[in-house]
């Protein structure tokens, strides 16, 4: 289950990020880079994966919710602002056609 979720080359990493700085795990305590640090345990990797999955789900949910809110605002604005304008333009066009027809009838054109 774990290899399918987390690539092996990342599981075997010998470095750890602490406070923005990358620390290398040493094989022996004779390394001059500092005290020897044990590689992360499998439980740590699983805990990290669970945290990443939970955070990804949370971000996806917030994105979907925000997108839904934006769509509602856009559709409501369209109904309130644009639809009455279209209706009024249609009325004006019908009235202009009626006036042109009446003017033609008064001038004697059939």
C-alpha positions as CSV (number, residue, x, y, z in Angstrom):
1,X,0.0,0.0,0.0
2,X,2.7,2.5,0.9
3,X,4.8,2.1,-2.3
4,X,1.8,2.8,-4.4
5,X,1.2,6.1,-2.5
6,X,4.8,7.2,-1.9
7,X,7.6,6.5,-4.4
8,X,10.5,4.4,-3.2
9,X,13.2,7.0,-4.1
10,X,11.5,9.5,-1.8
11,X,11.1,6.9,1.0
12,X,14.9,6.2,0.9
13,X,15.9,9.9,1.1
14,X,18.7,10.6,3.6
15,X,17.7,14.2,4.1
16,X,15.2,15.9,6.4
17,X,13.9,19.5,6.2
18,X,13.9,21.2,9.5
19,X,12.9,24.9,9.8
20,X,13.6,25.5,6.1
21,X,17.1,23.9,6.2
22,X,17.9,20.5,4.8
23,X,19.8,18.2,7.1
24,X,21.5,15.1,5.9
25,X,21.3,11.8,7.8
26,X,24.7,10.3,8.4
27,X,25.5,6.6,8.3
28,X,28.0,6.9,11.2
29,X,28.6,9.2,14.1
30,X,32.1,10.0,12.8
31,X,30.6,12.3,10.1
32,X,31.8,15.9,10.6
33,X,28.3,17.3,9.7
34,X,27.0,16.8,13.2
35,X,25.4,14.1,15.3
36,X,24.0,11.1,13.6
37,X,20.3,11.1,12.9
38,X,18.2,8.1,12.3
39,X,16.4,7.8,9.0
40,X,12.6,8.4,9.3
41,X,10.5,5.4,10.4
42,X,7.8,4.0,8.2
43,X,5.2,5.3,10.8
44,X,6.6,8.8,10.2
45,X,6.2,8.4,6.5
46,X,2.6,7.2,6.9
47,X,1.8,10.1,9.2
48,X,3.3,12.5,6.7
49,X,1.2,11.0,3.9
50,X,-2.0,11.2,6.0
51,X,-1.3,14.8,6.8
52,X,-0.6,15.6,3.1
53,X,-3.8,13.7,2.1
54,X,-5.9,15.6,4.7
55,X,-4.5,19.0,3.6
56,X,-5.1,18.2,0.0
57,X,-8.7,17.2,0.7
58,X,-9.2,20.4,2.7
59,X,-7.8,22.6,0.0
60,X,-9.9,20.8,-2.7
61,X,-13.0,21.3,-0.6
62,X,-12.3,25.0,-0.1
63,X,-11.6,25.5,-3.8
64,X,-14.9,23.8,-4.8
65,X,-16.8,25.8,-2.2
66,X,-15.2,29.1,-3.5
67,X,-15.9,28.1,-7.1
68,X,-19.6,27.5,-6.2
69,X,-19.8,30.8,-4.4
70,X,-18.3,32.6,-7.4
71,X,-20.7,30.9,-9.8
72,X,-23.7,31.9,-7.7
73,X,-22.6,35.5,-7.5
74,X,-22.1,35.6,-11.3
75,X,-25.4,34.0,-12.1
76,X,-27.3,36.3,-9.7
77,X,-25.6,39.4,-11.1
78,X,-26.5,38.3,-14.6
79,X,-30.2,37.9,-13.6
80,X,-30.3,41.3,-11.8
81,X,-28.4,43.4,-14.3
82,X,-28.4,41.9,-17.8
83,X,-31.8,40.2,-18.2
84,X,-33.8,43.5,-17.6
85,X,-31.5,45.2,-20.1
86,X,-32.3,42.6,-22.7
87,X,-36.0,42.8,-22.1
88,X,-35.9,46.6,-22.4
89,X,-34.0,46.5,-25.6
90,X,-36.5,44.0,-27.0
91,X,-39.4,46.3,-26.1
92,X,-37.6,49.3,-27.7
93,X,-37.2,47.3,-30.9
94,X,-40.8,46.3,-31.0
95,X,-41.9,49.9,-30.4
96,X,-39.6,51.2,-33.2
97,X,-41.0,48.7,-35.6
98,X,-44.5,49.6,-34.7
99,X,-43.8,53.4,-35.2
100,X,-42.2,52.7,-38.6
101,X,-45.3,50.7,-39.6
102,X,-47.7,53.4,-38.4
103,X,-45.7,56.1,-40.2
104,X,-45.8,54.1,-43.4
105,X,-49.6,53.6,-43.1
106,X,-50.1,57.3,-42.6
107,X,-48.0,58.2,-45.7
108,X,-50.1,55.9,-47.7
109,X,-47.7,53.1,-48.2
110,X,-49.2,49.6,-47.9
